[in-house]
Amino acid sequence: MSDVPWPVISIVILVTGVLIGILAIWRKLEDRRSGFPAQDERTKKITGKAATYAFFIGSYFMIALMVANLINLEFLGSPLLDAGYALVVSLLVQSLAFLGLRWYFNRKGEF
């Protein structure tokens, strides 16, 4: 992992972040021009419910990951994942859980 060209990867990450920001701003401006509200009561309720569930899923996943890492460290002598990878995996689980739950609650209709 030490032979990774970090300057190139840093530039790619920066460019990706800037492009996502530009697309998000462009979408908000297009929605505002077309007259759609940014959020209504239903959207806020769905987002709040999905965020709450994703928070708990992410928290329980991190607890399970820490326990598995501790058990692996005690019995095998080496950690299951490095700290950096564990953080990335936890962030991915929580983010994907939020996106999936928001999509599911949005398609589910009234609740």
N, C-alpha and C positions, 0 to 999 in steps of 0.2 A: 504494500500500500504506500510505501515511501517513494516509489518511483512514479507516482501519479503527477502529471503536470498541473499543479495547483493553480498557477496563473491563468492557464487556459480554462480550467473548470470554473474558476472564480468569475471570469468574464462571461462564460456561458450562463452561469447562475444569475449574474447581474442583468444580462440582456433578457433572459426569460422573465425575471421579475418586472422589468420595465415594460415588456410587451404585454404581460398580464395586466399591469396597471393601466396601460393605454387602452386595452380592450375593455376593461371594466368601466373606465371613464367614458369611453365612446358609447357603450351600451346604455349607461345611465343618461347620457345626453340624448340619445335617440328615443329612449322611453319618455323622457321629459317633453321632447318635441312632439311626440305622438299623442300626448295627453294621458298616458297611463300613470296611475299613482305608483310611487316607489314601493310602498307596502300598504296593504290593507289589514283589517283585523284578523282575517283568516290566515294570511301569510305570516303575521307576527306570531299567532298561536302555534302554527305548524313549526316555524323556526324555533320557537322556545321549547316546544315539546321534543323536537329532534335534538336540540342542544343539550337538554337535560339528560335524555337517554344516552347520547354519545358521551357525555361527561362520565356517567356511571359505568358505561362499557369500558371506556378508556382507563378509568380508575381501577376497576376490577382486573383488567388486563395487566396493568402495571404491577398490581399486587401479586398476581399469579406469576408474572415474569420475575419479580424479585424473589419469590419463594422458590421457583425453579432454579434460579441462579444460585441462591443460597444452598439449596440441596446439592446441586452439581458441584459447587465449590467445596462443600464439606465432605462429600463422598468420593469425588473424583479428583479433587485438588485443583481444578481449573474452572474459571467461570464459564457459564453457558454462552454468554454474549459479552462483548466489550461494552463499556458504558455508552460510547457513542452510537453503536449499532442498536442498543436497547432503547435509547432515546428516539432514534429515527423510526424504529419499528412501532414504538408506542404512539408517536405522533401520527404515523400512517394509519394505525388502527383507529385512533380517535377521529381523525379527519374523514376517513372513508366511512366510518360508522355514521358520522353526522350527515355526509352527503347521501348515503344510502337511505337513512331514516327520513331525511327531508323529502327525498324523491318518493319514498313509499307513502308517507303521510299525505303528500300532495296528490298522488294518484288515488289514494284510498277515498278521497272525497270528504264529506262531512263526518265529523266524529264527535 
